[in-house]
């Protein structure tokens, strides 16, 4: 699973893979299917009420809510204006917050290092 806050679109984006059963020519198998939830964040830092209602029962939603609370605690809305550095290369330009589920913390990455976003098997 990976999660990040897209500052331009004002959305928290959560992606993960889950095994899905597939049947072809009477043979069964499993494939990893990519899934995604996006939740709009208002300028005041609150999650959009329609998105909250839509995704409230989803098992990933508590993690999204936790990430949003962490972003609120560092006053990241409407835009993360403090100078944060990319955890990989140290640049301060174009960095965005990502959620590290293992450490339950925010990691800052630039656009070039998005592939290094903390991931965890869902």
N, CA, C and O of each residue as an XYZ file, in Angstrom:
488
protein
N       0.833     -1.165      0.000
C       0.000      0.000      0.000
C       0.885      1.238      0.000
O       1.935      1.263      0.643
N       0.459      2.249     -0.715
C       1.145      3.531     -0.656
C       0.087      4.623     -0.535
O      -1.023      4.488     -1.048
N       0.447      5.710      0.153
C      -0.488      6.799      0.336
C       0.263      8.117      0.282
O       1.348      8.258      0.846
N      -0.340      9.086     -0.413
C       0.286     10.407     -0.494
C      -0.784     11.480     -0.567
O      -1.944     11.199     -0.866
N      -0.381     12.714     -0.290
C      -1.267     13.862     -0.420
C      -0.847     14.637     -1.661
O       0.264     15.162     -1.724
N      -1.732     14.708     -2.643
C      -1.486     15.469     -3.868
C      -1.927     16.909     -3.600
O      -3.123     17.190     -3.528
N      -0.965     17.819     -3.452
C      -1.265     19.197     -3.087
C      -1.951     19.967     -4.207
O      -2.719     20.892     -3.941
N      -1.683     19.596     -5.457
C      -2.298     20.301     -6.577
C      -3.781     19.949     -6.701
O      -4.608     20.826     -6.948
N      -4.115     18.678     -6.532
C      -5.504     18.227     -6.655
C      -6.244     18.224     -5.321
O      -7.449     17.979     -5.280
N      -5.518     18.497     -4.219
C      -6.075     18.512     -2.864
C      -6.777     17.189     -2.555
O      -7.925     17.164     -2.113
N      -6.057     16.091     -2.798
C      -6.607     14.759     -2.556
C      -5.581     13.869     -1.883
O      -4.386     13.937     -2.173
N      -6.070     13.030     -0.974
C      -5.252     11.960     -0.419
C      -5.487     10.753     -1.311
O      -6.627     10.344     -1.528
N      -4.402     10.183     -1.826
C      -4.486      9.062     -2.759
C      -3.895      7.829     -2.088
O      -2.741      7.830     -1.659
N      -4.699      6.785     -2.005
C      -4.285      5.525     -1.390
C      -4.348      4.436     -2.460
O      -5.391      4.235     -3.082
N      -3.231      3.734     -2.675
C      -3.164      2.648     -3.662
C      -2.681      1.377     -2.986
O      -1.840      1.412     -2.087
N      -3.228      0.253     -3.435
C      -2.797     -1.041     -2.913
C      -3.122     -2.116     -3.934
O      -3.843     -1.877     -4.902
N      -2.578     -3.306     -3.703
C      -2.860     -4.452     -4.550
C      -3.552     -5.513     -3.711
O      -3.231     -5.707     -2.539
N      -4.498     -6.189     -4.326
C      -5.171     -7.287     -3.632
C      -5.312     -8.465     -4.584
O      -5.554     -8.279     -5.776
N      -5.160     -9.685     -4.057
C      -5.288    -10.867     -4.910
C      -6.744    -11.051     -5.362
O      -7.678    -10.914     -4.571
N      -6.910    -11.364     -6.646
C      -8.236    -11.564     -7.231
C      -8.242    -12.885     -7.971
O      -7.319    -13.188     -8.727
N      -9.288    -13.672     -7.751
C      -9.419    -14.969     -8.406
C      -9.869    -14.765     -9.853
O     -10.796    -14.002    -10.121
N      -9.198    -15.462    -10.787
C      -9.503    -15.362    -12.203
C      -9.695    -16.776    -12.758
O      -8.958    -17.693    -12.394
N     -10.681    -16.949    -13.636
C     -10.927    -18.244    -14.276
C     -10.832    -18.054    -15.792
O     -11.543    -17.233    -16.372
N      -9.942    -18.827    -16.421
C      -9.799    -18.806    -17.884
C      -9.689    -20.242    -18.372
O      -8.856    -21.007    -17.887
N     -10.527    -20.602    -19.324
C     -10.516    -21.961    -19.865
C     -10.577    -23.024    -18.771
O      -9.829    -24.001    -18.790
N     -11.475    -22.815    -17.829
C     -11.701    -23.733    -16.707
C     -10.504    -23.883    -15.769
O     -10.465    -24.809    -14.959
N      -9.539    -22.986    -15.873
C      -8.392    -22.991    -14.968
C      -8.486    -21.750    -14.081
O      -8.785    -20.647    -14.539
N      -8.218    -21.975    -12.792
C      -8.281    -20.874    -11.835
C      -6.876    -20.380    -11.498
O      -5.907    -21.140    -11.500
N      -6.800    -19.119    -11.217
C      -5.534    -18.530    -10.810
C      -5.781    -17.243    -10.044
O      -6.913    -16.768     -9.958
N      -4.731    -16.690     -9.496
C      -4.811    -15.430     -8.771
C      -3.945    -14.389     -9.468
O      -2.834    -14.681     -9.910
N      -4.468    -13.177     -9.558
C      -3.675    -12.050    -10.050
C      -3.732    -10.955     -8.983
O      -4.680    -10.889     -8.201
N      -2.726    -10.111     -8.959
C      -2.732     -8.959     -8.059
C      -3.384     -7.796     -8.782
O      -2.861     -7.301     -9.781
N      -4.511     -7.368     -8.280
C      -5.269     -6.288     -8.894
C      -4.977     -4.982     -8.164
O      -5.046     -4.929     -6.936
N      -4.652     -3.932     -8.908
C      -4.383     -2.621     -8.312
C      -5.693     -1.931     -7.978
O      -6.619     -1.899     -8.789
N      -5.759     -1.382     -6.779
C      -6.938     -0.651     -6.320
C      -6.511      0.728     -5.846
O      -5.347      0.951     -5.510
N      -7.487      1.672     -5.823
C      -7.165      3.029     -5.412
C      -8.397      3.701     -4.821
O      -9.516      3.492     -5.288
N      -8.179      4.504     -3.794
C      -9.199      5.388     -3.222
C      -8.603      6.786     -3.218
O      -7.450      6.977     -2.831
N      -9.402      7.771     -3.654
C      -8.983      9.166     -3.503
C     -10.037      9.886     -2.671
O     -11.239      9.702     -2.864
N      -9.561     10.707     -1.745
C     -10.457     11.458     -0.868
C     -10.075     12.926     -0.960
O      -8.930     13.299     -0.709
N     -11.048     13.753     -1.322
C     -10.813     15.193     -1.430
C     -10.670     15.788     -0.037
O     -11.373     15.400      0.895
N      -9.744     16.739      0.087
C      -9.518     17.436      1.351
C      -9.853     18.910      1.139
O      -9.335     19.546      0.221
N     -10.720     19.445      1.992
C     -11.099     20.857      1.896
C      -9.942     21.747      2.343
O      -8.982     21.276      2.952
N     -10.045     23.048      2.031
C      -8.976     23.986      2.393
C      -8.752     24.071      3.897
O      -7.659     24.427      4.339
N      -9.770     23.750      4.689
C      -9.620     23.808      6.142
C      -9.053     22.514      6.724
O      -8.893     22.408      7.940
N      -8.745     21.516      5.866
C      -8.122     20.279      6.321
C      -9.087     19.160      6.628
O      -8.661     18.086      7.053
N     -10.384     19.376      6.425
C     -11.365     18.323      6.691
C     -11.581     17.485      5.431
O     -11.529     17.988      4.309
N     -11.823     16.194      5.653
C     -12.125     15.308      4.535
C     -13.517     15.642      3.997
O     -14.432     15.937      4.766
N     -13.668     15.593      2.677
C     -14.932     15.897      2.024
C     -16.025     14.960      2.552
O     -15.824     13.749      2.643
N     -17.180     15.533      2.896
C     -18.239     14.736      3.533
C     -18.775     13.640      2.607
O     -19.094     12.548      3.077
N     -18.881     13.909      1.306
C     -19.359     12.871      0.381
C     -18.367     11.715      0.306
O     -18.770     10.552      0.279
N     -17.080     12.028      0.273
C     -16.061     10.975      0.243
C     -16.028     10.211      1.561
O     -15.823      8.998      1.568
N     -16.230     10.915      2.682
C     -16.269     10.237      3.987
C     -17.403      9.221      4.026
O     -17.212      8.095      4.486
N     -18.570      9.608      3.551
C     -19.718      8.694      3.546
C     -19.484      7.524      2.593
O     -19.825      6.384      2.907
N     -18.911      7.806      1.448
C     -18.694      6.774      0.430
C     -17.696      5.710      0.902
O     -17.894      4.523      0.642
N     -16.636      6.121      1.589
C     -15.553      5.198      1.941
C     -15.502      4.838      3.432
O     -14.563      4.170      3.864
N     -16.481      5.261      4.214
C     -16.429      5.090      5.676
C     -16.241      3.638      6.112
O     -15.548      3.385      7.098
N     -16.836      2.686      5.408
C     -16.747      1.282      5.818
C     -15.551      0.554      5.218
O     -15.346     -0.628      5.496
N     -14.768      1.233      4.410
C     -13.637      0.582      3.756
C     -12.501      0.366      4.757
O     -12.225      1.248      5.570
N     -11.834     -0.804      4.710
C     -10.760     -1.070      5.683
C      -9.569     -0.115      5.594
O      -8.818      0.006      6.561
N      -9.375      0.567      4.461
C      -8.262      1.515      4.328
C      -8.608      2.893      4.879
O      -7.713      3.712      5.090
N      -9.894      3.164      5.116
C     -10.303      4.512      5.505
C      -9.726      4.977      6.839
O      -9.360      6.147      6.945
N      -9.621      4.122      7.872
C      -8.988      4.593      9.115
C      -7.543      5.058      8.908
O      -7.092      5.985      9.580
N      -6.826      4.431      7.996
C      -5.444      4.843      7.715
C      -5.446      6.198      7.010
O      -4.611      7.054      7.299
N      -6.387      6.390      6.084
C      -6.509      7.682      5.398
C      -6.837      8.778      6.415
O      -6.256      9.862      6.374
N      -7.765      8.492      7.322
C      -8.141      9.471      8.345
C      -6.951      9.804      9.247
O      -6.756     10.964      9.611
N      -6.158      8.795      9.607
C      -4.966      9.010     10.448
C      -3.955      9.911      9.734
O      -3.397     10.824     10.343
N      -3.718      9.654      8.441
C      -2.801     10.473      7.642
C      -3.295     11.915      7.597
O      -2.500     12.847      7.717
N      -4.601     12.103      7.423
C      -5.170     13.443      7.390
C      -4.968     14.155      8.731
O      -4.650     15.344      8.754
N      -5.149     13.445      9.838
C      -4.920     14.035     11.156
C      -3.470     14.466     11.331
O      -3.192     15.515     11.912
N      -2.548     13.653     10.825
C      -1.128     13.997     10.918
C      -0.824     15.249     10.101
O      -0.066     16.113     10.543
N      -1.415     15.349      8.903
C      -1.207     16.533      8.069
C      -1.797     17.773      8.742
O      -1.220     18.858      8.660
N      -2.940     17.618      9.404
C      -3.537     18.735     10.145
C      -2.644     19.168     11.302
O      -2.540     20.361     11.586
N      -2.007     18.230     11.963
C      -1.174     18.571     13.126
C       0.066     19.377     12.730
O       0.604     20.123     13.548
N       0.522     19.234     11.480
C       1.666     20.039     11.031
C       1.210     21.221     10.174
O       2.009     21.863      9.492
N      -0.110     21.492     10.229
C      -0.710     22.622      9.516
C      -0.362     22.599      8.036
O       0.200     23.553      7.498
N      -0.703     21.504      7.396
C      -0.360     21.292      5.997
C      -1.453     21.762      5.037
O      -1.315     21.590      3.826
N      -2.529     22.347      5.547
C      -3.614     22.774      4.661
C      -3.721     24.275      4.689
O      -3.479     24.861      5.743
N      -4.071     24.947      3.593
C      -4.416     24.378      2.293
C      -3.218     23.899      1.486
O      -3.384     23.157      0.517
N      -2.009     24.314      1.871
C      -0.824     23.858      1.166
C       0.307     23.731      2.171
O       0.418     24.530      3.101
N       1.143     22.726      1.976
C       2.291     22.530      2.865
C       3.347     23.572      2.508
O       4.119     23.395      1.566
N       3.369     24.660      3.275
C       4.224     25.786      2.917
C       5.593     25.738      3.573
O       6.512     26.424      3.126
N       5.747     24.952      4.614
C       7.063     24.853      5.249
C       8.026     24.164      4.304
O       7.623     23.331      3.492
N       9.276     24.505      4.406
C      10.285     23.900      3.541
C      10.637     22.506      4.055
O      11.313     22.360      5.074
N      10.175     21.497      3.343
C      10.497     20.120      3.691
C      11.451     19.574      2.642
O      11.421     20.000      1.487
N      12.294     18.635      3.040
C      13.289     18.073      2.129
C      12.897     16.656      1.738
O      12.315     15.913      2.528
N      13.230     16.297      0.498
C      13.034     14.929      0.022
C      13.909     13.993      0.862
O      15.086     14.273      1.090
N      13.327     12.887      1.316
C      14.055     11.943      2.164
C      15.150     11.204      1.404
O      16.038     10.616      2.021
N      15.099     11.225      0.061
C      16.085     10.495     -0.731
C      17.222     11.404     -1.191
O      18.394     11.091     -0.981
N      16.869     12.550     -1.828
C      17.919     13.385     -2.427
C      18.145     14.722     -1.707
O      19.154     15.383     -1.950
N      17.219     15.130     -0.826
C      17.420     16.357     -0.066
C      16.915     17.623     -0.725
O      17.093     18.705     -0.166
N      16.288     17.535     -1.899
C      15.780     18.734     -2.550
C      14.556     19.265     -1.807
O      13.843     18.506     -1.151
N      14.317     20.582     -1.914
C      13.163     21.188     -1.264
C      12.098     21.597     -2.278
O      11.070     22.155     -1.894
N      12.324     21.332     -3.553
C      11.396     21.749     -4.602
C      10.487     20.590     -5.009
O      10.959     19.494     -5.311
N       9.182     20.847     -5.011
C       8.222     19.856     -5.482
C       8.099     18.624     -4.605
O       7.842     17.536     -5.120
N       8.274     18.760     -3.300
C       8.139     17.601     -2.411
C       6.693     17.481     -1.938
O       5.988     18.480     -1.798
N       6.265     16.250     -1.697
C       4.915     16.011     -1.205
C       4.953     14.964     -0.095
O       5.845     14.116     -0.067
N       3.980     15.025      0.825
C       3.968     14.098      1.949
C       3.434     12.719      1.569
O       2.457     12.603      0.829
N       4.077     11.691      2.075
C       3.674     10.292      1.896
C       3.567      9.677      3.283
O       4.262     10.094      4.210
N       2.693      8.680      3.423
C       2.475      8.049      4.722
C       3.256      6.750      4.797
O       3.089      5.867      3.956
N       4.111      6.637      5.809
C       4.865      5.412      6.061
C       4.073      4.600      7.080
O       4.056      4.926      8.267
N       3.409      3.526      6.602
C       2.542      2.739      7.480
C       3.334      1.983      8.536
O       2.826      1.743      9.631
N       4.556      1.608      8.231
C       5.365      0.874      9.195
C       5.732      1.723     10.393
O       5.629      1.269     11.532
N       6.155      2.941     10.152
C       6.571      3.848     11.222
C       5.459      4.785     11.666
O       5.618      5.522     12.639
N       4.324      4.760     10.954
C       3.208      5.669     11.251
C       3.686      7.120     11.243
O       3.395      7.890     12.159
N       4.429      7.481     10.184
C       4.963      8.834     10.102
C       4.879      9.349      8.665
O       4.585      8.603      7.731
N       5.143     10.631      8.523
C       5.119     11.269      7.208
C       6.531     11.287      6.646
O       7.482     11.646      7.338
N       6.658     10.894      5.378
C       7.923     10.938      4.660
C       7.725     11.887      3.476
O       6.720     11.810      2.769
N       8.689     12.779      3.272
C       8.586     13.755      2.184
C       9.420     13.274      1.005
O      10.597     12.948      1.159
N       8.795     13.230     -0.189
C       9.489     12.783     -1.403
C       9.218     13.751     -2.541
O       8.128     14.314     -2.651
N      10.237     13.941     -3.398
C      10.059     14.776     -4.587
C       9.449     13.922     -5.704
O       9.310     12.706     -5.568
N       9.089     14.579     -6.804
C       8.434     13.869     -7.909
C       9.331     12.805     -8.525
O       8.832     11.799     -9.030
N      10.638     13.007     -8.494
C      11.564     12.035     -9.083
C      11.685     10.767     -8.245
O      12.092      9.726     -8.761
N      11.338     10.836     -6.965
C      11.501      9.681     -6.080
C      10.162      9.121     -5.589
O      10.092      8.515     -4.520
N       9.112      9.327     -6.370
C       7.793      8.800     -5.990
C       7.802      7.284     -5.884
O       7.029      6.713     -5.115
N       8.682      6.615     -6.659
C       8.757      5.158     -6.605
C       9.292      4.676     -5.268
O       9.113      3.508     -4.923
N       9.946      5.549     -4.505
C      10.470      5.180     -3.201
C       9.447      5.394     -2.095
O       9.778      5.320     -0.911
N       8.191      5.662     -2.488
C       7.130      5.864     -1.506
C       6.991      4.621     -0.642
O       7.014      3.504     -1.160
N       6.847      4.799      0.674
C       6.727      3.637      1.553
C       5.571      2.741      1.141
O       4.456      3.218      0.933
N       5.829      1.464      1.024
C       4.819      0.510      0.586
C       4.714     -0.618      1.604
O       5.676     -0.942      2.300
N       3.538     -1.199      1.673
C       3.296     -2.315      2.570
C       2.268     -3.203      1.900
O       1.309     -2.698      1.317
N       2.443     -4.507      1.967
C       1.468     -5.419      1.368
C       0.138     -5.267      2.092
O       0.071     -5.294      3.321
N      -0.912     -5.109      1.306
C      -2.254     -4.944      1.894
C      -2.862     -6.292      2.199
O      -3.986     -6.364      2.697
